[in-house]
Structure formats: C-alpha cells, structure tokens
C-alpha cells in the first residue's frame, strides 16, 4: 500500500510542469555574458568610414547631377531633377511668364562697359532678371558687379571668363573658362544658376562641362537684336513682342555695346505686360511645376556661324565629340 502511494506522488510531480510565471519575460535579451555567435564573423567592409554620415548616393555621376543646385544665395539646396543633355532654348510652361536675360560681355582685349540706363530701368520696375557676365567683365567692372549682386531681383549666370567660343578651344582652357568665372562670381557672394556659352556655340561636351558645376546650359529663343547697335529700338520692340510667349528666354546685353536697349526696354516691358506676360528669372522658369526645357538649335560655330569666303563654313575645333550636334 505504501509502495503504491509513493509511486502515485512521484507521477503527479513529473506531469505538473513549471509554474506559469517560471519562464523569462517576453523582452528578455541574452544573458549579460552572452557573446556573439561563433559564426558571426566581422562586419562587411563598405569602404566608408564608420562615422561618415554620407548617404550612399551622396556623389552622383556627372550625367545625373541635379537640375539646379544653385541660387542667388550661397546656401541654396539643390532639387533632385537631372540636367538635360542639351542647351535649353526655352521652357514649355502654362505659366504666363518670360525670362529677361542680359549678357555682360568682356574679352581679354575688350573691357566693354556698363549700361547704367538699362540697370536703372530694371531697378525702377523691380523686374526679376538673369545677368550672364563673363569673369573678365566682373574683374574690369568690380563696382558695377557688386551693385548687381546687391539686388535680390537679379540672379547670376556664368558666361565664361573671356567670351571664348567654347567649341573652338582646348578642353583644358574650356574648363578654366567656366571654373574661373564661378570662383569670381562666388567672391560676390553669389552662385551661378546656369551657363550660357558665348555666341551660343555649344556641343554635348560643353553641356557636360557645365554639368560638372551643376549648371544647365541655357541659351534663348527670342533675340532682341540689341548687340552692336545694328537694330533700331522700334524694330527691337516689334521683334520681341511678336515672338515672346510663355516660357521664352529673351537675350539682351548690358555691357555698353547695345545703345538702343535703353530706348526699347520700357516699351518691351509695357508690351509684354499688355500681352498678359509677367517676368521670372531663369531659375524660376526652370522651377515651374510644369516646366519642360526645350533644346536650342545645335550650333558648333555659334550664331550666326563663322564663314570664310574661300573655305566656306569654318570647322569647329575644341571640346567637341563624335556625338556633338552639327
């Protein structure tokens, strides 16, 4: 009897199992002295310092640089859109705005000047414009360049250093033409918003060179005809008003070699407003929600092409490639 009772008690203890709260809490981690699993191995070598803090795509390739990483201020943040692989003539948009642009050209041999009257008209009207100076012009017109840089309604573009034909010079010189001017503009406390090749001479290599500075290449679709004083003010007004449309980029000059611009500009401004068009900088135009940049006419030799009476159109030499437009 005693033997049977003892066997029954032992059987009851074996089937009871642990108490309900005997296990570890649900969020219990490994014991304090638990090491890494024996097969954990070393972490993968990523090639970056452990404290880099850089995203994996921090350095995009040249062909995928942001559309605009520049703005008048030095601390502008770039948007994410890629740059087009062509020179921009205009921007297709439903917004009723145009961009007035003013080249300030100077070469190694010509300092040129400054159209004070044009500047005064724009300042009075407070019209947003984009000025494309050459680095040489800034160096020879430091006071005027600082005046331009002090105005919030003006943004800067890069027009090369010495107004060289970018498709007709060695690549090393072309790189210096753009980079040197960027540094000069930075000394004014500004950044370029775009690159405008002198005379409109461009190739895809020129576009890619500008892209290394995160600059789109921007030309124009409306020619005022003011350069050199060959077009009278009345004809200039008629040309601009008859051809400007939403998204147009209009080219003028402000370097003292466009004597009728000051006479034409007030009527052009009034006429554009009468057509229901407002004014935007190139950067604003490119940032319109529906902006679609349209390509400029391919031109290795500029506008108009250089001709030689004996040899015909002169072949371009310089930073061109086999895929360049011709």
Buried (B, 14 or more C-beta within 10 A) or exposed (E): EEEEEEEEEEEEEEEEEEEEEEEEEEEEEEEEEEEEEEEEEEEEEEEEEEEEEEEEEEEEEEEEBBBBBBBBEEEBEBEEBEBBEBBBBBBEBEBBBBBBBBBBBBBEEBBBBBBEBBBEBBEEBEBBBBBBBBBBBBBBBEEBBEBBBEBEBBBBBBBBBBBBBBBBBEEEBBBBBBBBBBEBBEEBEBBBBBBBBBBBBBBBBBBBBBBEBBBBBBBBBBBBBBBEEEBEBEBBBBBBBEEBBBBBBBBBBBBBBBEBBBBBBBBBBEBBEEEEBEBBBBBBBBBBEEBEBBBBEEBBBBBEBBEEEEEEEEEBEBBBEEEBBE
